[in-house]
Amino acid sequence: MKIKDIVCAKGMTGFYFDDQRAIKQGAQHDGFNYVGESVTPGFTAIRQPGECVSVMFVLEDGQVAYGDCAAVQYSGAGGRDPLFLAEEFIPVINESIKPLLVGQELDSFKRLANIIDTLTVAGSDKLIHTALRYGITQGILDAVAKAQGKLMCEVVASEYGTEVSTKEIAIFTQSGDDRYNNVDKMIIKQAAVLPHALINNVKEKLGENGELLLEYVTWLKNRIVSMSKRAEYPVLHIDVYGTIGLAFNNDVEKMANYLAQLEKAASPLKLRIEGPMDVEDRELQIEALATLTKKLHADNIKVELVADEWCNTLEDIKLFADAGAGDMIQIKTPDLGGINNIVEAVLYCKAKGVGAYQGGTCNETDRSAQVCVHLAMATSPDQILAKPGMGVDEGYMIVYNEMQRILALRASK
């Protein structure tokens, strides 16, 4: 079976593009919007609608496979590729990528994904935009699966020598700033991991001495204990965006003592803290996170640390895993480019004995989320992010339902 044609359509994502530089420089909220001028190239507003490109592969027998090119909320910041706008990149697909793929035999996901994931911009050695590599490789996986009469997860398992999971992967739900009402939704839906909580400001959310987060973790534990109907309590996973390091001047002893307080407040629930510090350099971040991880282990503090900042690419993930920088690593799916790298990242973390969190961004689409479920079912990470959006219900529904479809179809065989 060959690819007969490729057709592109502009689409919307499940959240927004936000100009992180403008926000860090003090842009103020006006309702759901931000007031002020954008500063990152490509942005026309501090918050603007998230866009995607849906890339559809028309096969010789008339079947249509597809994937969605999408980029993270904070595009153009932290070393990431620039803003991804559909009208700018659809011509790139039609002129530079379509000719490479039309007529290709759908014999191997790995082979075809490698063509796209190693493709450079004409006249340079720079890889094409991560969003292009992300969405087009999704479509390739779907096309190969349709050509072979398999599920996408079965194609991945076959080519990478893994087994498709026969049980659910834990789903991690994110609250955004509505960290109280959304927690109730998570408890009612029986999410396995929650709530993310978006603790990205010391003064307003963490507290100068960490007191606000300590109060929140206490409330969170009590709310779960009073409402939960699960046989087991969910895992608490809170992203603090480096604010613990800011509050305690990256002092390892002070941070460890504070994390011990959080552990006590969360007990008997398991607690994970993502991004405890951000020292704004990859090598220094690896060193700082590895040092704090070792300190917690030595002091028998059971809080698990999750790597996030400065851990974007497959290369980054390998370096963090090799150094023991964190108990778990977030694999931010759009930042890795081709989805073949997501598979490699999960398998590498597992081989190193490091927790694998197959994450992503609120600014993805239903399609990219569905494809990510297939990758997870083929590689069995410790948890997968419910996405897109920040409303809990929609992202959880998309990820949970695709997982159940896979389990039911395979059980029926």
RANORDA-V974573 format. One record per residue. N is the residue number from 1. OMEGA is omega in degrees with one decimal (none if undefined). Layout:
BEGIN
N;OMEGA + N;OMEGA
END
This chain:
BEGIN
1;-178.4 + 2;173.8 + 3;-177.9 + 4;-177.1 + 5;173.8 + 6;-177.5 + 7;-178.4 + 8;175.3 + 9;174.3 + 10;179.1 + 11;178.0 + 12;176.0 + 13;-177.1 + 14;176.8 + 15;-171.4 + 16;165.8 + 17;178.2 + 18;178.0 + 19;-174.1 + 20;-179.5 + 21;179.3 + 22;-179.9 + 23;178.8 + 24;178.9 + 25;171.6 + 26;177.4 + 27;-175.0 + 28;174.6 + 29;167.6 + 30;-169.4 + 31;178.0 + 32;-177.3 + 33;172.2 + 34;177.8 + 35;176.5 + 36;-177.8 + 37;175.2 + 38;-180.0 + 39;-179.4 + 40;-180.0 + 41;179.1 + 42;179.8 + 43;172.4 + 44;175.7 + 45;179.9 + 46;173.4 + 47;178.6 + 48;-174.7 + 49;174.5 + 50;-179.6 + 51;173.6 + 52;169.9 + 53;176.2 + 54;-176.2 + 55;-174.5 + 56;179.9 + 57;176.6 + 58;-176.8 + 59;-176.0 + 60;-178.5 + 61;177.2 + 62;176.2 + 63;178.6 + 64;174.4 + 65;-179.3 + 66;173.6 + 67;-177.7 + 68;173.8 + 69;-178.2 + 70;-178.5 + 71;-173.7 + 72;179.9 + 73;-177.5 + 74;179.3 + 75;178.2 + 76;-178.8 + 77;176.0 + 78;178.5 + 79;-179.2 + 80;177.1 + 81;-176.9 + 82;-179.9 + 83;-178.0 + 84;-178.6 + 85;-172.1 + 86;-175.4 + 87;178.5 + 88;-170.7 + 89;174.9 + 90;176.3 + 91;177.7 + 92;178.9 + 93;-176.5 + 94;-173.3 + 95;-172.3 + 96;-172.9 + 97;179.4 + 98;-180.0 + 99;179.3 + 100;-171.1 + 101;179.6 + 102;-177.0 + 103;179.0 + 104;175.2 + 105;-178.3 + 106;-174.4 + 107;-174.8 + 108;173.8 + 109;-178.0 + 110;-176.7 + 111;-176.5 + 112;178.6 + 113;-179.1 + 114;177.5 + 115;-176.7 + 116;-174.6 + 117;178.7 + 118;-177.0 + 119;-179.2 + 120;175.6 + 121;-177.3 + 122;176.8 + 123;179.6 + 124;175.2 + 125;179.8 + 126;178.5 + 127;175.0 + 128;-173.7 + 129;179.2 + 130;-178.5 + 131;176.9 + 132;-179.1 + 133;-179.4 + 134;-174.2 + 135;-177.3 + 136;177.2 + 137;171.0 + 138;179.7 + 139;177.6 + 140;179.6 + 141;179.5 + 142;-178.7 + 143;178.5 + 144;179.1 + 145;179.8 + 146;179.1 + 147;-176.9 + 148;-179.0 + 149;-178.9 + 150;167.3 + 151;179.3 + 152;-179.9 + 153;179.7 + 154;175.9 + 155;-179.9 + 156;-179.4 + 157;-179.1 + 158;-175.1 + 159;-178.0 + 160;176.2 + 161;178.5 + 162;175.9 + 163;176.2 + 164;-177.2 + 165;176.0 + 166;178.4 + 167;-178.7 + 168;168.5 + 169;179.9 + 170;-179.1 + 171;-178.5 + 172;-178.2 + 173;-178.6 + 174;-170.2 + 175;-165.6 + 176;-177.9 + 177;179.6 + 178;-167.4 + 179;175.1 + 180;179.5 + 181;-178.5 + 182;175.3 + 183;177.1 + 184;177.5 + 185;-178.4 + 186;-179.8 + 187;179.8 + 188;179.8 + 189;178.8 + 190;175.1 + 191;-175.6 + 192;-178.3 + 193;-177.4 + 194;0.4 + 195;-173.2 + 196;166.1 + 197;173.0 + 198;179.1 + 199;-171.8 + 200;180.0 + 201;-177.1 + 202;-173.3 + 203;-171.8 + 204;-170.3 + 205;179.3 + 206;-173.1 + 207;-177.2 + 208;176.9 + 209;179.4 + 210;-172.5 + 211;-178.2 + 212;177.0 + 213;177.6 + 214;176.8 + 215;-178.6 + 216;179.1 + 217;176.8 + 218;177.6 + 219;-177.2 + 220;179.0 + 221;-178.1 + 222;179.6 + 223;-179.9 + 224;-179.1 + 225;-177.6 + 226;-174.1 + 227;-168.9 + 228;176.0 + 229;177.7 + 230;174.9 + 231;176.8 + 232;176.5 + 233;175.2 + 234;173.6 + 235;174.4 + 236;-179.7 + 237;-174.6 + 238;178.5 + 239;-175.2 + 240;171.4 + 241;176.7 + 242;-173.4 + 243;176.8 + 244;175.8 + 245;178.3 + 246;-176.8 + 247;-174.6 + 248;175.2 + 249;179.3 + 250;176.9 + 251;-173.6 + 252;-179.1 + 253;-179.3 + 254;179.1 + 255;179.1 + 256;178.3 + 257;179.4 + 258;178.8 + 259;175.1 + 260;175.8 + 261;178.2 + 262;178.5 + 263;179.7 + 264;179.9 + 265;-177.1 + 266;-175.8 + 267;11.5 + 268;179.9 + 269;175.6 + 270;-175.9 + 271;171.3 + 272;177.0 + 273;-179.4 + 274;175.2 + 275;-176.3 + 276;177.9 + 277;173.7 + 278;-177.0 + 279;168.3 + 280;174.4 + 281;-173.5 + 282;-176.5 + 283;178.6 + 284;178.2 + 285;177.4 + 286;-179.6 + 287;-177.9 + 288;-177.6 + 289;177.2 + 290;179.8 + 291;179.9 + 292;177.9 + 293;179.5 + 294;179.3 + 295;179.8 + 296;178.9 + 297;-178.6 + 298;-178.4 + 299;179.3 + 300;173.5 + 301;-167.3 + 302;176.3 + 303;177.2 + 304;178.8 + 305;-177.4 + 306;178.2 + 307;178.1 + 308;-178.3 + 309;177.4 + 310;178.3 + 311;-170.6 + 312;-173.8 + 313;175.3 + 314;177.5 + 315;178.3 + 316;-176.6 + 317;178.8 + 318;-180.0 + 319;178.6 + 320;-179.8 + 321;-179.4 + 322;-175.9 + 323;-175.7 + 324;-179.6 + 325;-177.9 + 326;175.5 + 327;-178.3 + 328;179.2 + 329;173.8 + 330;175.4 + 331;-174.7 + 332;-162.7 + 333;-178.5 + 334;-177.6 + 335;-178.9 + 336;-177.4 + 337;-178.8 + 338;-177.7 + 339;172.4 + 340;178.2 + 341;176.8 + 342;177.7 + 343;-179.6 + 344;-177.5 + 345;179.0 + 346;-178.3 + 347;179.2 + 348;178.4 + 349;-179.4 + 350;179.1 + 351;-179.3 + 352;-179.4 + 353;179.1 + 354;178.4 + 355;179.8 + 356;177.1 + 357;178.7 + 358;-171.6 + 359;-176.8 + 360;-176.4 + 361;174.6 + 362;-173.8 + 363;175.5 + 364;179.7 + 365;176.1 + 366;-176.5 + 367;179.7 + 368;177.9 + 369;179.4 + 370;179.7 + 371;178.5 + 372;175.9 + 373;179.3 + 374;176.7 + 375;-179.7 + 376;-179.2 + 377;178.7 + 378;-174.2 + 379;176.3 + 380;170.8 + 381;-179.4 + 382;178.6 + 383;179.3 + 384;-177.5 + 385;169.3 + 386;-175.0 + 387;1.6 + 388;173.7 + 389;-179.8 + 390;-175.4 + 391;-179.9 + 392;-170.0 + 393;-174.3 + 394;-179.6 + 395;179.1 + 396;179.0 + 397;-176.6 + 398;-176.7 + 399;-179.1 + 400;-176.0 + 401;178.4 + 402;178.0 + 403;-179.2 + 404;176.8 + 405;179.7 + 406;-178.8 + 407;-177.8 + 408;-179.7 + 409;-179.2 + 410;177.2 + 411;-178.2 + 412;179.7 + 413;none
END
